[in-house]
């Protein structure tokens, strides 16, 4: 069984920073692409950032220059460093990973971590 567990969310003031982590565990052979999504109240889930096995990254336009995605392949962990946070960044943040297990390839989701940006 595979689990993705996020951590690092919380309450932060506008302009502040947070670092989210997502650790994958279980019968994992390889982890391919890893992503962060977010979902604000009343809105659809949106893609925040993507990082490939080789470290190539891609960001949604509104996050470019403020957010940084990275991964530690040895720890099966993906990170999201969020700087210059704005109230509109308030959302539940989810990690997503495409990975290979003994049962084949599949994508998995974490349970989400709440990020609230407010003064």
C-alpha positions as CSV (number, residue, x, y, z in Angstrom):
1,X,0.0,0.0,0.0
2,X,1.2,3.4,-0.9
3,X,0.7,6.6,1.1
4,X,1.5,10.2,0.5
5,X,1.6,12.3,3.6
6,X,1.8,16.1,3.5
7,X,2.9,18.3,6.2
8,X,3.9,21.9,6.8
9,X,0.7,23.8,6.3
10,X,-0.6,26.4,8.7
11,X,-1.6,30.0,9.3
12,X,0.8,32.7,7.9
13,X,0.6,36.4,7.5
14,X,0.6,37.9,4.0
15,X,4.1,38.2,2.7
16,X,5.2,35.3,4.8
17,X,6.6,31.9,3.9
18,X,5.8,28.2,4.4
19,X,7.5,25.0,3.3
20,X,5.3,22.0,2.5
21,X,6.6,18.5,2.4
22,X,5.1,15.3,1.0
23,X,6.6,11.9,1.8
24,X,5.7,8.8,-0.2
25,X,5.9,5.4,1.5
26,X,5.0,1.8,0.7
27,X,5.9,-0.7,-1.9
28,X,7.4,1.8,-4.3
29,X,9.8,0.9,-7.1
30,X,10.1,4.2,-8.8
31,X,8.5,7.7,-8.5
32,X,8.2,9.5,-11.7
33,X,6.5,12.9,-11.9
34,X,5.5,14.7,-8.6
35,X,3.1,17.6,-8.4
36,X,1.5,20.0,-6.0
37,X,-2.2,21.0,-6.5
38,X,-4.4,23.3,-4.5
39,X,-8.1,23.8,-4.0
40,X,-9.6,27.0,-2.6
41,X,-13.1,27.0,-1.2
42,X,-15.7,27.1,-4.0
43,X,-13.0,26.6,-6.7
44,X,-11.7,23.7,-8.7
45,X,-8.5,22.0,-7.9
46,X,-5.6,23.6,-9.8
47,X,-2.1,22.5,-10.6
48,X,0.6,24.5,-8.7
49,X,3.9,23.0,-9.8
50,X,5.5,19.9,-11.2
51,X,8.9,18.3,-10.9
52,X,10.2,15.3,-12.9
53,X,12.5,12.6,-11.8
54,X,15.4,14.5,-13.3
55,X,14.5,17.7,-11.5
56,X,12.9,19.7,-14.3
57,X,10.2,22.0,-12.9
58,X,7.1,23.8,-14.2
59,X,4.8,26.3,-12.5
60,X,1.4,27.8,-12.9
61,X,1.9,31.4,-13.9
62,X,0.6,32.9,-10.7
63,X,3.2,31.0,-8.7
64,X,6.3,31.7,-10.8
65,X,8.9,33.5,-8.9
66,X,7.2,32.9,-5.5
67,X,7.0,29.1,-5.2
68,X,9.8,26.6,-5.6
69,X,9.2,22.8,-6.0
70,X,12.0,20.4,-5.3
71,X,12.4,16.7,-4.5
72,X,14.7,14.4,-2.7
73,X,14.6,11.1,-4.5
74,X,16.5,9.3,-1.8
75,X,13.7,10.2,0.7
76,X,10.8,9.9,-1.8
77,X,9.8,13.4,-0.8
78,X,8.6,16.4,-2.7
79,X,8.7,20.0,-1.2
80,X,7.0,23.2,-2.0
81,X,8.7,26.4,-0.7
82,X,6.1,29.2,-0.8
83,X,7.3,32.8,-0.4
84,X,5.6,36.2,-0.6
85,X,2.3,34.5,0.2
86,X,-1.0,36.3,-0.6
87,X,-4.5,35.8,0.8
88,X,-5.4,34.2,-2.6
89,X,-3.0,31.4,-1.9
90,X,-5.3,30.2,0.9
91,X,-6.3,26.7,0.0
92,X,-5.8,23.0,0.7
93,X,-2.6,21.9,-0.9
94,X,-2.4,18.3,-2.2
95,X,0.6,16.4,-3.5
96,X,0.3,13.9,-6.3
97,X,2.8,11.4,-7.6
98,X,3.0,9.0,-10.5
99,X,4.8,6.0,-9.3
100,X,5.6,2.3,-10.0
101,X,4.8,-0.3,-7.5
102,X,4.8,-4.1,-7.6
103,X,1.2,-3.8,-8.9
104,X,2.0,-1.5,-11.8
105,X,1.9,2.2,-12.5
106,X,-0.6,4.5,-10.8
107,X,-1.1,8.1,-9.5
108,X,-1.6,8.7,-5.9
109,X,-2.9,11.6,-3.8
110,X,-2.1,12.8,-0.4
111,X,-4.8,13.8,2.1
112,X,-4.1,17.6,1.8
113,X,-2.7,20.2,4.1
114,X,-4.4,23.5,4.8
115,X,-2.6,26.8,4.1
116,X,-4.3,29.9,5.4
117,X,-2.8,33.3,4.5
118,X,-4.4,36.0,6.7
119,X,-3.4,38.9,9.0
